[in-house]
Amino acid sequence: MQEFQTADDVLDFAIANEEEAYSFYTELATSAANPAMRAVFQQFALEEQGHKGKLLAVKRGKQVLVSGGEKVADLSIGDYLVHAAPHPGMTYQEALIVAMQKEKTAFKLYMDIAGAVLDPTLHETFLGLAMEEAKHKLRFELEYDERVLAGN
């Protein structure tokens, strides 16, 4: 993991990751042929934008309450799929695989950061963000189970 010198370094890193996730989901939404798929990716882009807003608020010194503590189910579907890279013209199945992998990576990142920070507000913020990413992954896993695995 990248080494951080200050709390702002951690927050800037996380903000940049949320910006990248927003761009990723926005692009997926733009290229999606299926209107339902487009709506799902637009919703995820908005949620990633919301994460960025929470991180910016923490950086400005405002207390931010994030949902934390609740355990999120993990179907582990994404753990057993071949890695997929985003590319133009992805199928819905490929897009779901990429999304699951990105959400799993974001979850691990936020858990690692939460474990590394000493500030209690930052710790809780990153735990909460990790749980939100776990929920995103679960939503993609459920969609994959329903749309891809059920068809086979």
N, C-alpha and C positions, 0 to 999 in steps of 0.2 A: 504494500500500500504506500501511496505517496506520503512523504513526511511533511507535517504541517508545523509551523512555528507559532501561530496564533489561532484563536477561535475564528477570527475573520477569514483566515486561510481555509479553514475547514468549511465555513459557510460559503465562501466564494467557490470552492470546489463543488460543493453540493448544488449550488445555484447553477453553475455551468452544466452539471449533469442533468438537471431538470430542464434547462433550456434545450439541450440536445434531445431529450426525450420528447419535449413538446414538438420540436421540428420533425422528429422521426414519425410521430403519430399524425401530425398534420400532413406530411407527405404521403403516408399510407392512406389517409382519408382522401386526399386529392386523387390518388391513382386507383382507388377502389372502384370497381365496376358495379358491385352490389351495393344498393342504397343502405341496406341494413349494416353491412360491413363499414361503409363510410361513416355512418352515425356512431358506431362503436368506437372507431378510431378518433373521431372528432371529440367524443366524450372523454376519452383517455387523454387527448391533448389538453383539454380544459383542466382535467384533474392534475396533470403535470404542471400546468401553469399555476394552479392553486398551491401546489407544493412549493413552487418558487416564491410565491407570495408569502407563505408562512416563513420560509427561510429568510427572506428580506426583512420581515417584521422582527424576527429574532435578532438579526444583524443590527437593526435600528434600536435594539434594546427593549422592545415591547415583549411582554409576556405572551407566549403563544400556547394555547391549549390544543394538543393533538390527541387523537384517540390512541390509546396505548393500553397495554396490559391484556387485551383479549387475545386469545389464541385463534389463529386463522388456519383453517384446514388446508392441507397441501395434498392434492391428488398425485403429485409427483409425475404427472404425465410428461411434462417437459424434460424431466430428468432422463427419460429413456428414448428421446427422439434424437435423430441425427442433427447435428448443428446445421442451422440454415443461416445464410447471409442474405441481407436485404438486396434486392435487385429489381430493376424495372420489370413489370409484368408478372410479379409474384402471384401465385395462386392464393386463395383464401387460406388453405392449409399451411402454405409456407409463411404467410403473414402471421398466422396464429403462433407458429413455432418460433419465429423471430421475436414476437411480442412476449411469449412466455420466457424465452431466454433473457431478454432485456429486463423483465420484471424480476426474475430470479437474481440477476446480477445486481440490480438496484437494491433489492432486499438485503443481500449479503453486504453490499457497500455500507448501507445505513446501519446494519447491525455491528459491523466492524468499527465504524466511526463512533457509534454509541458506546461501545466497549472501551474506546480509546480516550474519550473526552472526560474531563474531571468535573466540568461545570454541570450541575444537576439539571438546569434548564435545557442545555444542549443535549444532555444525555436523554432526557424525556422526549425532546423534539425528534431526535434521530430514531429512537425506539418507535415513536408514533409513525414516523415516515416509513420505517421498515414494515410496520404492520399494514400500512396503506398499500405499499408495493406488493406485499403478500396477498392482499385482497385482489389487486389487479391480476396477479398471476393466476389466482384461483378462478377469476372470471374468465380468463382466456382458456384455462384448462377445462372448465365446464363447457365452454363454447366448442372447444376441440372435441370433447367427449360426445357432445350432442350432434355436432355437424359432420365430424370426420369419422370418429371411431364407430358411431352408431350405423353409419352407412356401409361399413365393411363387414 
